[in-house]
Amino acid sequence: MNRSILVLASTGMVGRRLAPLLRARDLDVRAASRTPTRDQILFDWRLPHTHDAALDGADAIFLTPPAMEATAAPMVGALLAAAQRAGLRHIVLVSSIAVGFSDEPEDSDRRRIETLVRGSGMGWTIIRPTGFMQNFSEGFLLPGILHAGAVFSATGDGVAPFIDASDIARVAEASLVEPQHSGAVYDVTGPEALSLADMTSIIAEAAQRTIAYHPVSAEALAGSLKEARVPEAYAAMLLRDQLAIGRGEASAITDTVEKVTGGPPNSFRNFAAAAASIWSPR
């Protein structure tokens, strides 16, 4: 029987890189999106009637919690209950390495979601990536680069081994199709711990333009997030993560990518060289 895998957030940073890897294995991939194209199916976290249809016939799910949400555990719990009723056998959850930070609340949404997955009655694998390299090219750091020629961060001199979303997808691919990964919790990092200033400098060199790194205080970052109308709970989570990086809590490098996939993770310098046109002067 050809396995069927439901990929949530199939247009997201990881999902859109994962789906082609699974299709290359001749698997039936059910790519789900809130705004589906011809090759996707409808899935909306806030529309429960879309969940059963998306789950029907699937035997595994790639689970990325709702974006920009810090109170998503009830929605995830309802989906997991529906998945169990539908007969799914395995879940691969993308969580965060920040679950292990010292100031992560015991009842944080990220920890609650991991607990729900572990207790779902299905097989599971939890992937905990560090910061995404694509935050600079697709995510929340891109507007500052494009419009202000700057990266603003409260991480100070702290370092972290940012990970390429393509490498997260590779770990997720293996976790979805190879049974030995069931019950594993994987901290997933890139090969080198760099500061935000280091990464900004590498991007500037690749883009051949001036891009400055501006360290900001926790208060200034909180104010900027509020001004940008980032939901309060989600903004608090982002601030906690940046301050933890500044304290050095995200500096550890793991060999997870190579052990799970058989190949090394991408370096930040190679990522920047490939993405340079995104930041180059227009």
Buried (B, 14 or more C-beta within 10 A) or exposed (E): EEBBBBBBBBBBBBBBBBBEBBEEEEBBBBBBBBEBEEEBBBBBBEEEEBBEEBBBEBBBBBBBBBEEBBEBBEBBBBBBBBBBEBEBBBBBBBBBBBBBBEEBEEEBBBBBBBEBBBEBEBBBBBBBBBBBBBBBBBBEBBEBBEEEBBBBBBBBEBBBBBBBBBBBBBBBBBBBBEEEBBEBBBBBBBBBBBBBBBBBBBBBBBBEBEBBBBBBEEEEBBEBBEEEEBEEEBBBBBBBBBBBBBBBBBBBBBEBBEEBBEEEBBBBBBBBBBBBEBBEEE
